[in-house]
Amino acid sequence: MECITCHKNELEIRIYKCPICFRMTCEDCGRREYGRVFCSSRCADQFFFGEDED
């Protein structure tokens, strides 16, 4: 497992799985919001705002 942004692996830094897209990100590159670590602000916004229901 390695970070999709900086390519560090789990031996160098803590790696998290984004709860939205399931890509791997490290604690330095990831975005912490809502008590979770996301790979991007787009995924963080998707988690909070979601999609409109029909």
Backbone as numpy.savetxt, mean C-alpha at the origin, in Angstrom:
# Nx Ny Nz CAx CAy CAz Cx Cy Cz
9.64 -11.30 -1.75 8.80 -10.12 -1.75 9.68 -8.89 -1.75
9.30 -7.92 -2.56 10.03 -6.66 -2.58 9.08 -5.52 -2.86
9.48 -4.33 -2.47 8.68 -3.12 -2.68 8.60 -2.82 -4.17
7.42 -2.44 -4.63 7.23 -2.14 -6.04 7.89 -0.82 -6.43
8.19 0.03 -5.46 8.77 1.34 -5.75 10.29 1.34 -5.65
10.82 0.93 -4.50 12.26 1.03 -4.28 12.99 -0.31 -4.42
12.25 -1.39 -4.54 12.78 -2.74 -4.75 13.60 -3.28 -3.57
13.37 -2.75 -2.37 13.99 -3.34 -1.18 13.20 -4.58 -0.83
13.87 -5.56 -0.22 13.17 -6.79 0.14 12.91 -6.85 1.64
12.27 -7.91 2.08 11.86 -8.03 3.48 13.04 -8.21 4.43
14.21 -8.48 3.93 15.39 -8.56 4.78 15.94 -7.17 5.11
15.62 -6.19 4.28 16.10 -4.83 4.47 15.12 -3.95 5.22
13.83 -4.16 5.00 12.81 -3.27 5.54 11.48 -4.03 5.63
10.57 -3.56 6.44 9.26 -4.20 6.58 8.43 -3.96 5.33
7.86 -5.03 4.80 7.05 -4.99 3.58 5.59 -5.23 3.93
4.70 -4.45 3.32 3.25 -4.57 3.53 2.56 -4.87 2.21
1.41 -5.52 2.31 0.58 -5.77 1.13 -0.55 -4.75 1.13
-0.71 -4.04 0.04 -1.77 -3.05 -0.09 -3.12 -3.76 0.00
-4.04 -3.30 0.87 -5.33 -3.98 1.02 -6.28 -3.79 -0.17
-5.95 -2.91 -1.10 -6.80 -2.67 -2.26 -6.32 -3.45 -3.48
-5.06 -3.25 -3.88 -4.57 -3.87 -5.12 -3.62 -5.04 -4.85
-3.26 -5.26 -3.60 -2.41 -6.39 -3.16 -0.97 -6.31 -3.65
-0.53 -5.12 -4.12 0.88 -4.95 -4.46 1.67 -4.75 -3.17
2.94 -5.10 -3.22 3.79 -5.01 -2.04 4.47 -3.65 -1.98
4.51 -3.05 -0.80 5.16 -1.77 -0.59 5.87 -1.76 0.75
6.93 -0.98 0.87 7.68 -0.93 2.13 7.15 0.19 3.02
7.62 0.22 4.25 7.14 1.23 5.19 7.62 2.63 4.82
8.69 2.75 4.03 9.15 4.06 3.59 8.35 4.58 2.40
8.03 3.73 1.45 7.34 4.14 0.23 5.82 4.14 0.37
5.31 3.31 1.25 3.87 3.19 1.41 3.23 4.41 2.02
1.96 4.54 1.84 1.20 5.67 2.38 0.35 5.16 3.54
0.59 5.69 4.73 -0.15 5.30 5.93 -1.38 6.18 6.09
-2.53 5.54 6.01 -3.80 6.23 6.24 -4.81 5.23 6.75
-5.72 5.73 7.57 -6.83 4.93 8.07 -6.36 3.66 8.79
-5.18 3.73 9.42 -4.66 2.60 10.17 -4.08 1.48 9.33
-3.82 1.74 8.05 -3.27 0.74 7.14 -2.18 1.35 6.27
-1.44 0.49 5.58 -0.40 0.96 4.66 -0.84 0.62 3.24
-0.91 1.65 2.40 -1.33 1.51 1.01 -0.13 1.77 0.10
-0.17 1.25 -1.11 0.93 1.45 -2.05 0.89 2.83 -2.68
-0.27 3.49 -2.67 -0.39 4.81 -3.29 -1.56 5.58 -2.68
-1.60 6.87 -2.93 -2.72 7.67 -2.45 -4.01 7.27 -3.16
-3.89 6.81 -4.39 -5.07 6.35 -5.13 -5.76 5.17 -4.42
-4.96 4.22 -3.97 -5.52 3.07 -3.25 -6.08 3.50 -1.90
-5.43 4.44 -1.23 -5.93 4.94 0.06 -7.28 5.63 -0.14
-7.40 6.43 -1.19 -8.67 7.09 -1.48 -9.75 6.08 -1.85
-9.39 5.06 -2.60 -10.35 4.02 -2.99 -10.86 3.29 -1.75
-9.99 3.05 -0.80 -10.39 2.37 0.44 -11.40 3.20 1.21
-11.13 4.50 1.33 -12.00 5.37 2.13 -13.29 5.74 1.41
-13.17 6.18 0.17 -14.33 6.66 -0.57 -15.07 5.56 -1.30
-14.35 4.52 -1.76 -14.99 3.42 -2.46 -15.66 3.85 -3.74
-16.49 2.99 -4.26 -17.23 3.29 -5.47 -18.69 3.55 -5.10
-19.35 4.33 -5.92 -20.76 4.59 -5.70 -21.56 3.33 -5.99
-22.55 3.09 -5.13 -23.42 1.93 -5.37 -24.55 2.35 -6.28
-24.95 1.46 -7.16 -26.05 1.76 -8.10 -27.39 1.64 -7.43
